[in-house]
């Protein structure tokens, strides 16, 4: 698991991601909730990567902090407000291959919407 960088606040929420299947788990926040977003297929799961050093004619998927799924590292890289669409011609083939490999790692039993749920701490 790797922890996403977060600003320190009184109501800090940490985001942890599995380095193997990239499943996210959010921990903390105002109600100290453990939130596990449900499975999403590759065409709905990834955001387009944004960075000054990325070529404009190829669309890359944002994978981890400062990096794309295909391994390009650029300081200050971030996910855009737009999804990375696997079916577009401009989609990076190496990002698509990695997205498909990550998708195959999700167990079939954990792909149902109710398989990943949120749990709030009881006071």
N, C-alpha and C positions, 0 to 999 in steps of 0.2 A: 504494500500500500504506500502511496505517496500523498503528502498533504499539500493542498493548494495554498499558496501564500494568501494571508488575510490581514486586513487592518485590525489592530488590536482595539477593541471597544468593550464596554461593559457587557454588551449582549453579543459577544463574538460567536460566530458560527463557523466551525471548521468544515472544510470539504475534503474528504479523503477519497482517493480513487485507486482502484485495483490496477496495478501495472500490467496485469495479464489480460483482463477482459474490459477494463476501463469503467466498470460499474462504479457509480458515485454513491457516497454516503455522506449526508450532512448531519453534523452533530453540534448541538448547542442552541444558541439563539435565546430569545426572551423566555421561552417556555422549556428550554433544554429538551428539544425534540430530536429524535433520531429519525431522519427522513431518508428513505431509499427510493429514488425515482424509479419508475417501472422501465422495463426493457423497451427500447425503440429500435426499429430496423435501421440499417445504415443510411438510407435516404432521408431519415428523419432525426438521426442521432448527432450529427456533427455540424459545427458551425464553420463557415469559411474563415480561413486564417487571414489576418491583416498585419502587415509589417512593411516598412519602407523598402527592405531589400528583396521582397518577393516579386517575381515577374508578373506583369498585369495580364498576360495572355494565358496563364495557367492558374486554375483555381485549386488551392490546397486546403485540406481539412486541418483545422486546429486540433492538435492532439493533446499536448501537455504544455506546461509553462514554457513559453518562448520557443515552441516547436510544433512542427506539422506531423501528421501521421507518417509521412515518408522520411522524416528525420531532419528536415531543414531547421536550423536553429538561427533565430534572429532576436537580438535583444529588443525587448518591448513588444514582441509579437503578442497579439491577443485575438480572441474570437470576435467576429463581426456580429452585427445584429441579424445577419442573414444565414440561412442554412447552406451547407455545402451539399450540392446535389450530385450524387454519384453518376447519374445518367447523362449529364451534360458533356459535350465534346471537350470542353475546356478543363474538365476535372482531371486532376493528376492521376495517372494510371497507377503509380506506386502508392499513393494515398488510398486509392480504391482497393488495391490488393490488400493493404494493411487493414482497412475497414472491414473487408470481407473476412479476413483471418480472425480479427477480434470478434466479429459477429458470430463466427462458428464456435467460439469458446463459451458463449453463454449457454448454460444447460437449458434444454427444452422446457423442463419443469419450472424454470425461473422466468420464462417469457410471458406468463400470464400476468395480467394487470394486478391481480391481488397477491402475486408472489412477493413483491417488494412493497412493504407498507411502512407507515410512519408510526412511531411510538412516542407519546409524550410522557414525561416523568410525572408521576402522581404525587401531589403535595400532601 
